[in-house]
Amino acid sequence: MLVRPRSLWTVMAMVLTLGSVAGCHYVSSQHPVGAPVEDTPGNGGVWQIVGEEDSIVAITATGDGRFIMGGLDWDGEVFQVNNIDGIATKEDGVYYLNLDIRDFEDDGEDKPLAYYFVRVLSIDDTTLVLAHPNAEVFAEAVEAGQLEGSVDRSDNQVAVQLTSEPAELNDFIDPDQIHRQFHLDELMILRKLSGDD
C-alpha cells in the first residue's frame, strides 16, 4: 500500500516544509532508517524554519531517541494543533530523523508503519540542517530491484514507499552517495528560538 499524505504541508510544515524543498516528490519507508539512539540530537525546543517565517515547530524529546513535533495550522476558522511522532536514529555515524506519517494517509483503513526520513547534516545549540531524500534515486532503486517497495509516478510527482528490511535499506543508503541520494542543493535549515540547551 502506497502512503499518500493528505497534505504534505500539514505533515511537514511543522518540521520541514517538504513542499518547498521537494515539490510533490517524497520517499517513505516501512522501517526507520538507522538504529534508534538514546538521545534525540539537539533535544527539544522551539524552532523556526529559515525562509518560512510562519513555520514554527516545537520539539519535545520523550526518551530513547523518540520525539514529538507539534505545530499549529489555521483552517480558516480556528487553529488546529498537529503533532507528529518521530524517532532519531544513527547509521554509519550519520543521524536521521524518521517521522511517523501513518496518520496522514488519505484513507481511513488500517495503516502500516510509514516513516518519512531526513538526513541530519549538522546540528548545534542554535541550528539544525536537514536534507530530504532524492525520490528519483530511490524510485530507480525500487524499479531496478535494489530495494523493495512501490513507486507511483503520477501528476508530476514521484512517490516511493519502501518496504525493504532495515538492513537492506541501511546498506543502500551510503554516506559516500550523499550528493546523489539526498537533496543537498535545497537544504532545510531550522533555527532554535528557545528551549532545552
Number of C-alpha atoms within 10 A of each C-alpha: 9 18 26 19 18 13 14 19 16 20 25 20 24 25 24 25 19 20 17 15 16 17 13 16 20 25 24 27 27 20 20 26 28 24 18 20 18 13 17 24 21 18 17 20 18 19 23 23 23 15 11 14 8 11 20 21 24 21 25 19 21 16 13 14 20 21 23 17 21 19 22 19 15 9 8 7 6 9 11 12 10 15 18 21 19 24 28 27 27 19 17 12 9 13 24 26 26 26 26 23 24 20 19 19 17 12 12 8 7 7 14 13 16 25 25 24 27 23 21 20 16 15 16 12 14 14 18 20 17 25 24 23 24 20 24 20 15 27 25 14 17 20 14 10 10 15 19 18 21 17 21 14 13 8 7 9 15 20 23 26 26 25 21 17 15 16 12 13 20 17 13 15 18 13 13 8 10 15 11 13 20 21 20 16 9 13 16 24 20 24 18 22 14 14 14 13 11
